[in-house]
Amino acid sequence: MKWGYGSKSRSRHSSVVAVAEETEGIEIDEEFIESYWANLPSELLREVLKRIEDTESKWPLRKNVVACAGVCRSWREIMKELVKTPEVSGKLTFPISVKQPGPRETLLQCFIKRNQATQTYHLYLSLTQALADDGKFLLAARKYRRPTCTDYIISLDADEMSKGGGTCIGKLRSNFLGTKFTVYDAILPYAGAKMVKSRSTRLVGSKQMNPRVPAGNYEVAHISYELNVLGASRGPRRMHCVMDAIPVSSIKPGGVAPIQVDFPMGNSDSSLPLRFLRSKSNRMEKSLSGPLETQREGSLVLKNKAPRWHEQLQCWCLNFHGRVTVASVKNFQLVASPENGVAGPEHEKVILQFGKVGKDVFTMDYRYPLSAFQAFAICLSSFDTKIACE
């Protein structure tokens, strides 16, 4: 019997080798191979992918969830159903997650690393309770000084942060004094949003996109810093943020903020990963979820939480619950402003907090209705020099 099994084994091995030799040099149809994976029984496939989604809950293991979504179209559609938005799951999984609102009940903990030599900023998702671990890369930004303003180009790529790059998803622009900022989204934030036309928009479109798919430039937030006529030593900065893309009802029980569910893609023969479409595009309308009607109600207004003066320390203090360790004029906490309506419990919640923990390391924690992109842009405004405020 022993000899018989060995004989069969050798025979099978030789036949495999023979098949391999015969097929050598023959081009194999990738679509044919992919069909093996795509045609798995849907019930079995869903159960397998559900278990992967449940078990690989944290990075770096969560990269397996992203890998499954890249196998084929059927796998991708199932993963998009199984993977919940950050609002529900508290997890950032796919690139589009940085454009979706964070969790409602907890702050999503992130941190920013600044490189003063290259004028770049990198946003990471915290993987541990440490104030600055290796982190999962989310977004990057580069500072561009101009004669009358400063631009921060925000990108999905850690190394490509130019307007001509295909991964640019928005920007932050300041005025000359560094007291007023506008956040621009390159993707339609909600149906009916108006695209701002400018010389820079035309330049971006000519460099990175097909002329038939023009670049977008949508105002999603306005940030202002109050002029400090008494000097920096007289008090902390005062911030005022108008979130044009978020309705004030979003902070109330049952309120909903617009959600981008996918990056609009261009023609398939292009190598660029992102394409920005006009608001009239049907394809773009389908990439939005939530209140799709043109926002007619008031926009959400945020203001910085007033710090208290500490007599013993002789400084202004805020409770960051251990997330900030270095005193800095850049540190802030944003809450809903009373001008949003009658004050309630929702006005006490910190929606975004930002503070220094090292020479070039800052924590950034945010929650619903802000997205990582919006929170990052607001925090970038704190880095900019404010001639009239300090």
Disulfide bonds with the S-S distance in Angstrom:
none
